[in-house]
């Protein structure tokens, strides 16, 4: 039942994410419209496959329930049950592919240097400057000589 539990959780997650997207959509869309579009499209595709799985699980549950009455029959001996099980496996594979694609898009987004957040606070090393949080000014790191800083070459965007 692990897949069924995951389907239920993903449906809840999709509804929650949808609401969060509505609340913060304007700001996010302005900053990352391309990424939001890609991930939203994939999330919707995942949502539709989860709804398909939910329908299949419901149908399977109804058949098994009907077979739980005397005379008892093994549900796995019924061709319609086995077909539903195979259909659920296909939906599970399709969902896994979609979720992998979502992760690939997230990693591509995170790998872009222009969108990576600056490190919060790191100790000052030789030649680095640190910012004073009280006055917002920069000052030399103590006990070190400074050399001109070189910028790392920028990677082209995909």
N, C-alpha and C positions, 0 to 999 in steps of 0.2 A: 504493500500500500504506500510505499515511499513516493512513488510518482504521483499518486492521487493527492497526497499531502502537499507535495511540491506544487501541483496544479492549483490547489486551493490557496496556498500561500502566494503564488505568483498573481492570481486574480486579485487578491487583497492588495498586494504590492502595486499592481497596475492601477487600481482605483486610487490608492493613496498618492502615487506618483502623478497621476493625472490631475488630481486636485492641487498638488504642490506646483505642478507646471502651470496651472491656471493662475495661481496666486503670484508666482514669480515670473510668469511667462514673458512679460514685456521686457524686463531687465535682461533675462537670459537670452531672449531672442535677439536683442540688440547686440549682445556681446558674442554669442556663439551660435548664430542662426544656422550655419551649415551643420555643425555637430548635433544641434538639437533636432534638426530635421532628419538626419540619418538615424540617430538613436530612437527618435519618436516613431519613425517608420518601422524600425525593427521591433520596438516594444509593442506596437500595434499588431504586427505580424505574430509575435509571440502570444499576445493576448488572444488573437483569433484561434491559434492552435490550441491554447489552453481551454477555450470555450468548446472547441471540437472534442477535446479529450473529456471534458466534463459531460458532454452529451453522451459520448460512448460509455463512460463509466456508469451513467444513469441507466442507460439501456441494459448494460451488463447486469447491474444490480437488480433490475426488474425481472430479468430472465432467471437469475439465480434465486430470487425470492419465490418466483412461481414454481421452481423445481424443489423448493424446500417443503412441499406438501406431499403427503402420502399419495401414491407410492413414490418414495424417494428415488431420485435419479442423480447420477454423477453429472454435474454441470459441464465438465470437460468432455463428456461424450457427445454433447450437442454441437453440430457444425456451426450454428449461429453464434454460440458462445466462443468457439475457437476463432471465428472470423472477427468478432469484436476484440478478442485478445490481440490478434495480429494487427488490427487497425490501431489499437491503443499503442502497440509497440512502434508502429510507423510514426504516429503522432509524437511519441516520446523522442524518437530519433530526429524528427523534424524540429522539435523544440530545442533539442540539444544543439543542433546546427545554428539555429537562430541565436541562442544564448552565447555560443562561441563567437559569432559575428559581432554581437553587441560588445563583448569583451575586447575583440580586436579593434573596434572603433574607439572604445574608451582608451585603450593603450596608445593608439595613434594620436589621439587628442592629447593625452598626458605627455607624450614624447615631444610634442612641439615646444621648442624653447621659448617662444614668445608668450606662451600661456602658462608656463610653469611658475608657481609662486616663488618669491624670493625666500631664502632660508630665514627663519624667524630671528634667531640669535646664535651666532657662532663666535667662538673666542677669536680675538684679533691675532693675526699672524704677522710675520715680518712683512713690512711694506703695505699692510692693509690699514684702512682707516675705519674707525668705528664711530657710530653716531651717538651723541649724548641724548638720552631720552628726555632729559629735563628741558633743554633749550632747543633741540632739533638741529644742532650744529654738528659738523664733523670735526674731529680732532685726531691727531696722530696717535697711534697705538704707543703705549709707554715702552721705553727702553729699546726701541727699534729705529733703524734708519729707513727712510722711505725711498722707493724707486718708482719710476713711472709705471703705472699699471697698463697692461696690454689687454685689449679686448679679445675674447675668443672669437674665431670666425663664425659667422651666422650660417645656419643650415637653411637651404631653400625650402620654402613651404611646398607641400604636396598639392 
